Amino acid sequence: MAQHTLIICYSLTGHAREAAERIAARTGADVFDLQLHSPYPQTYLLAVLRAGASFFSHSRPELIRIPDVSAYDRIILCYPLWWWHLPAPVIALLERIPTAGKTIVPVCTSGGGKIGVSLRDLQQVAPRAHIAPAPNLQDRDFGTAAVTDAIDAYFTK
């Protein structure tokens, strides 16, 4: 039986969005862009400061829309690492959608961190989902064959 896949993307710099588009091209999956009522600043330093404040205060941003995931058995999450953790918008989403019995494939982009801590976050917020780790994509590799090669090696049509 073929898996019905939804890619949920949260991107601030565009790297997670680029990864989501490449994965969608490889898999034919639907893509949902996570959007906030009050977006994070586009200036990197201001975004980092707000992300840190949300992380340490455990606050969650208000989402514009929540996807209906009932028709999907696999969710590919494309997101940046923030303070080595899942970003608050992704946590806010996962707290509001049913994940039990679904396979969640986290595809993380980062400036140098590893996916490990965000996997622990994911297991805490979606304890009844099956977590199937995917490539950790480094920001410095975007625009090179390294990102497309990693995505193509993991995801098939």
ABEGO torsion letter per residue (X at the ends): XBBBBBBBBBBAAGAAAAAAAAAAAAAGBBBBBBBBABBBBABAAAAAAAAAAAAAAGBBBBBABBBBAAABABBBBBBBBBGGBBBAAAAAAAAABBABGBBBBBBBBBAGBBAAAAAAAAAAABAABBBBBBBBBBAAABGBAAAAAAAAAABBX
